[in-house]
Amino acid sequence: MQHAPLPETVGVERLRAWWSHRQWLDRPHTGASAAEVLAATGWARSVGGAAPYLGLFARAGLGRAAVDAAVAGLQVHELPAARGCTYVLPAADFALGLAVGAAAPEGELAAAAKHLGVGRDEVEQLCLAVERVLSDGGPLDPTAIREAVGDAVRPLGEAGRKRGLSTTLPLALGLMQSRGRIRRVPVNGRLDQQRYGYVGWDQPVAGNAVDLARRYFSWAGPATLGHFRWFSGFTAATARRAVAEAGAVPLTPGSELLLLPELAEAFAEFEVPSEPHYTLLAGIDGIHLLHRDLSRLLDPADAARPLPAGRAGRTFGGEADPQTHLVLDRGRIVGLWEYDTERAEIVHQSFVPPDDALREAVARTEAFVRDELGDARGFSLDSPKSRAPKIAALRAAALARQQAG
């Protein structure tokens, strides 16, 4: 997305360090629970990769067992939320997440009605059938649900397959999730492997755009109206009204960057830490994805670097999203990394001279991935084979830096 100019009176380093501070990336918050981390720093985007685990480990040192236990105990859960996309949310935000994500399945149903002749009554009847099936227990995967409800599910033929919808079942499951009537649970308890079953649920759905704006600007401010629109998926009018009612005000006179008034004093007194603090994060971590404005985290020279294993002419800063995992220091992206499963090691390219603190951060995250995750996939379809060219490019860049001295 188009980024807003950073106010010269504030300074790029200070803004980056503040964002890092609000994201709990300036020091480990040891002892915080997964729910506390997500409530304070924002919902964690989940696409079947390691991002939630990496983010919670970086912020609070939480291991996989602790995170999986929080998921099993419904202290946190993966839900369709903003823009209808899946995030890991704390329990206190379940109702709001479902409310702000409800438009997506309704839109899918409207498209199915228009292009595939699927009526609302048909899908509502299927929802009732699914609810009856799940009332007997679970979890049941989609295949088992389809077999149990029988003819209540209708194949949508070639026309449906072209639109990514082979039957009516996904429409019903999407509606039921958004209404808090069912929830999707990982069959092996892990967030980084997309095999799910569904169970019945009775979760209230409540909240509005203003509630989301208040949370968003507490996690991500200073941010622009455009940043909030990207995250929320709201129309311009809805987003503008929500931001105004949330009370966000310009960071400096005339600035597009907005901040909640209750954070103004803390921001004014904030000082950039003098010592580096390195964290290794997924490319879709909230430090990037809450704004989706990559250039604000990059020095110009780093933005101009070639994209690892990318086509000629593609640069790191020219992408909407990072194509690799990130190394951060006080809000600045200072390196890239991937996990090599064959060698059980992190391969990283550093934009700054490596020091003991960076080496320790890499070693700590490498041990976490090796011993607890087994891999650090970026998303569900990521694999050691698919990322091999990026790993080779990062390894070559690191070697070139070493040889250059």
C-alpha positions, 0 to 999 in steps of 0.5 A: 500500500502507499505509505505516508511520509514520516514526520521529520520532526519525529524521526524515523528511528524514533517511530520504528523504535516506538512501534517495536516497543508497542509490539513488545519487541524491545525486550522479552516479556517473560512470564506473559501468557499467550493471551496477554501478548496478543491482547497487548500487541495485536492479533497474530495472522495465521496461514498454516505457518510458524508465524504465531509461534515465532511471534509469541516466542520472540515477545515472551519466550513462550514455547510451543507446548505453552502455546498449544496448551493455551489453544486447547484451553481456549485462552487463545484461538484461531478464528476468522476475524478482520477481512475474514482472514484467520488470526489467533486471538485472545479470548477477550477478543473472540466476540469482536473478531467474529463480528468484524469478520462477519461480512466475508462469509456473507459476501461469499454467499452472495457471490454463490447466489449470483454465479452458482444459483445457491439460495440462502435458504438452502445454506441455512438448512445445511447449517442446521444439519451441520449443527445437529451432526456436531451436537453429538460430539466431534471434532469432525473434519469436512469429509466426515461432516459431508458424509453425515449430512448426506444430501443436505450438501450439494455439489456445485459442479465445474462452475463451482470448481472454477470459483474454488467451491466444489460443494455448498458445505464451505458456505455453511461452515463459514457462516457458522464460524462467523456466528460463533456456532462452530469452531475449527480445531487443529486435529494435532493441536498445532497452529502450523499444520492445516488439518482441522476438525469442527466442533459445536460452540456457543460463542457470542458475537459482539463489537463494532468498528469503533471497538476495533479501531481502539484496539488497532491504534493501541497496537499499531499507532501511530498509523494512518487511516489507510493503514487501518483500512487495510487491516480492517477491510472497512470502507473509507466512510466506515473506517473514517467514522470509526477512527474519529469516534475512537479518538485518534488524533494527528501525531503532529499538526497536519500529519496523516499518522494518528495516535490515541491521546492516552498514548501521547505522553508516553510517546513524547517521553519515549527514547530510542534504546541505545543498545540493539535488541534483535528478534527473528520473526515471520514475514507476516508478523504484526510489526509489518502486517498491521500496517502492511507498509514495508518501507517504513521499516527499511533503510533506503539502501536495504530497500534496494537490495535484490530480492533473494532468489527473485527475478532480475530487477525485483528488490526487497523494498519493492514487495508488498510483503516480505518473501522471507522471514525477518530480523529486526532491531529496534523496529528496523529490518536488519536481515532476512532468514529462513530455516534449512531443515536438511542442516537443521540451521537458520540461514540468514543475511545480515544488513548490519555487521554481526555482533554477539547479540545478533549471533545469540538471537539467531542461535536462540531462535534456531534452537526453538525451531529445531527442538520445538517446531521442526520447521519454520514454514511461512505459510501452509504450502511452504516446504523445504523444497519450495524455499531451497532457492531462497536459502541458497541465495541467503547463504550466498549473500552471507558468504559474500559479506564474510569474504568482503570482511 
